[in-house]
Amino acid sequence: MTADLAAGRIVVGFSDLPTWDDFRKSPDGKDFLVLNAKVKSSDDPSTLGQGMGVGLHKGNADLKGKVDQALCTIINDGTMTKISQKWFDEDYTLPCKQ
């Protein structure tokens, strides 16, 4: 999408803020601006949920349990917050649900 913007094939794009931050720091993005838009899911998480997702095959409860436990470990010990702040300049950590 950002390549299409820079090449003039499209005139607008919709994405998360970290994508735009990275694009605007690049030479191709220097002449673009970001308009903040409210997305219904951010105002009402029941619409599209909240946070990020991990795709797993249905019925793989063992793997789901391992992923959930690993995520809870790094959420509870603060690692997730450090990673989020390092890569996104914000803390997107949600509470552990186990």
VOSE-79943 format. One line per field, with one value per residue (C-alpha): x, y, z; residue in three letters. Coordinates in pm, 1 decimal. Example, Ala and Ser with C-alpha at 12.3 -4.5 7.8 and 13.67 -1.06 7.14 Angstrom:
REM VOSE-79943
east	[1230.0 | 1367.0] $
north	[-450.0 | -106.0] $
up	[780.0 | 714.0] $
lovo	[Ala | Ser] $
This chain:
REM VOSE-79943
east	[0.0 | 274.2 | 456.2 | 133.8 | 96.0 | 453.2 | 409.0 | 82.3 | -127.5 | -354.6 | -419.6 | -519.1 | -458.0 | -594.4 | -373.3 | -252.3 | -47.5 | 287.3 | 266.3 | 222.2 | 493.8 | 743.6 | 628.8 | 649.3 | 1004.9 | 1106.3 | 1199.4 | 883.7 | 660.9 | 801.9 | 524.4 | 233.8 | 30.2 | -162.1 | -523.7 | -640.1 | -959.0 | -1166.8 | -1241.9 | -1556.4 | -1368.1 | -1146.9 | -1452.2 | -1651.4 | -1434.4 | -1742.5 | -1746.9 | -1409.7 | -1251.4 | -954.5 | -584.5 | -397.9 | -462.1 | -271.1 | -398.7 | -408.3 | -578.8 | -920.2 | -924.0 | -554.8 | -621.4 | -272.0 | -99.8 | -352.4 | -279.5 | 95.8 | 59.3 | -175.8 | 65.3 | 367.1 | 179.5 | 65.8 | 423.0 | 562.9 | 264.6 | 293.0 | 671.4 | 668.3 | 846.4 | 545.9 | 539.1 | 911.2 | 869.2 | 565.3 | 738.2 | 1055.2 | 882.1 | 570.6 | 669.3 | 354.4 | 236.4 | -32.2 | -25.1 | -360.9 | -417.2 | -359.8 | -689.3 | -583.6] $
north	[0.0 | 245.4 | 161.5 | 234.4 | 566.6 | 665.7 | 567.7 | 762.6 | 454.8 | 531.2 | 855.3 | 727.4 | 423.8 | 291.2 | 116.9 | 122.4 | 413.1 | 227.0 | 158.8 | 529.2 | 629.9 | 407.6 | 525.8 | 893.9 | 846.6 | 712.2 | 931.4 | 811.4 | 923.8 | 1270.5 | 1449.7 | 1258.5 | 1334.6 | 1112.5 | 1182.2 | 1027.9 | 832.0 | 659.3 | 297.3 | 154.1 | -139.1 | 95.8 | 265.9 | -56.4 | -370.9 | -592.1 | -507.9 | -648.6 | -743.6 | -585.9 | -630.0 | -862.2 | -1222.3 | -1543.9 | -1790.0 | -2157.0 | -2462.3 | -2521.6 | -2790.8 | -2766.0 | -2704.4 | -2817.1 | -2556.3 | -2288.6 | -2358.0 | -2329.9 | -2002.1 | -1859.1 | -1956.7 | -1809.5 | -1484.2 | -1463.5 | -1518.6 | -1228.6 | -1007.0 | -1069.5 | -1026.9 | -699.5 | -833.5 | -763.1 | -399.8 | -362.5 | -523.0 | -310.2 | 11.8 | -80.8 | -161.7 | 59.5 | 345.7 | 266.9 | -4.3 | -212.9 | -482.7 | -623.6 | -807.7 | -1182.5 | -1374.0 | -1700.4] $
up	[0.0 | 89.3 | -235.9 | -426.9 | -243.2 | -320.7 | -688.3 | -716.9 | -800.0 | -502.0 | -316.7 | 27.5 | 247.2 | 573.1 | 827.2 | 1185.4 | 1318.7 | 1341.2 | 966.3 | 895.2 | 1139.3 | 958.5 | 613.9 | 705.2 | 833.0 | 490.4 | 190.1 | 7.6 | 292.9 | 355.5 | 163.0 | 320.1 | 628.3 | 865.0 | 947.6 | 1272.6 | 1217.1 | 1478.9 | 1402.2 | 1552.1 | 1703.7 | 1906.4 | 2049.1 | 2081.6 | 2115.0 | 2083.4 | 1709.5 | 1600.6 | 1930.5 | 2100.5 | 2045.7 | 1813.2 | 1720.3 | 1662.9 | 1401.1 | 1497.3 | 1350.3 | 1507.5 | 1769.9 | 1859.8 | 2228.8 | 2330.5 | 2113.2 | 2213.3 | 2579.2 | 2519.3 | 2326.3 | 2591.4 | 2869.4 | 2687.5 | 2623.9 | 2987.2 | 3103.0 | 2900.3 | 2982.9 | 3356.5 | 3375.1 | 3176.5 | 2867.3 | 2643.2 | 2753.4 | 2676.6 | 2332.2 | 2250.9 | 2350.9 | 2160.7 | 1830.7 | 1840.5 | 2074.1 | 2275.3 | 2510.8 | 2340.4 | 2608.6 | 2716.7 | 3046.0 | 3051.2 | 3032.3 | 3197.2] $
lovo	[Met | Thr | Ala | Asp | Leu | Ala | Ala | Gly | Arg | Ile | Val | Val | Gly | Phe | Ser | Asp | Leu | Pro | Thr | Trp | Asp | Asp | Phe | Arg | Lys | Ser | Pro | Asp | Gly | Lys | Asp | Phe | Leu | Val | Leu | Asn | Ala | Lys | Val | Lys | Ser | Ser | Asp | Asp | Pro | Ser | Thr | Leu | Gly | Gln | Gly | Met | Gly | Val | Gly | Leu | His | Lys | Gly | Asn | Ala | Asp | Leu | Lys | Gly | Lys | Val | Asp | Gln | Ala | Leu | Cys | Thr | Ile | Ile | Asn | Asp | Gly | Thr | Met | Thr | Lys | Ile | Ser | Gln | Lys | Trp | Phe | Asp | Glu | Asp | Tyr | Thr | Leu | Pro | Cys | Lys | Gln] $
